[in-house]
């Protein structure tokens, strides 16, 4: 399903870049994003708010 969604967005819409932010420490999510063609290009500090706390996130681009 994820592969079909990314393929549709890139091929059928006029979108050139798809970004994805993953909370630091979620290695399975990083693995899956890489499996579907995303690349980790950077990190953000305190950009995800979860359970009343800010967390760091990784920026992934396709």
N, C-alpha and C positions, 0 to 999 in steps of 0.2 A: 504494500500500500504506500509506504513512504517513497519508494522508488518511482511509482506511478505519479505521485503528487509532485515530486521534484521535476520529473520529466515533463509533466504538463505545464508547470509554471515556467520552466526555461524555454520549452519549445513552442507552446501555444499562446502564451501571453507575451507582452512586450516588457518582460522583466529580465534584466541582465544579471542581477546579483540577488541571491537569497541568503539572508543572514540568520543565524541561530545562536542563541546564548544559552550556555549550559553552566549550571552551578559547579564550581570547582569541587573536585572530589567524586564526581559522578562518572567514573571511568567507563561504565557500560554505555552510558549515553554518548561519551566521546568516541568510543569504539564504533557504535552504530552510525554516528554522524560521519565518521571517516569512511565507513563501509559504503555509504551512499554518496560519496564524492565531496563531502565538506572537508575543509582544511582549517585547522586552528591557526588563526592569524594574530591573536592577541588576547589580552586579559583586561578585565575591568575590575576595579576595586569598589566594593560596596554598591553594586548596581542591582542586586536582587534582594528583595525584601521578603523574608520568610520567617514566620513565627516571631514577629516583633524584633527581628534582627536583620541587619544588612549583611549580605554574603558576597563574595567575589564570584565573577562569572567569566567564562571563556567565550570569545567571539569566534564563530565559525562562519566561513563563507563558502558558497558553492559557485 
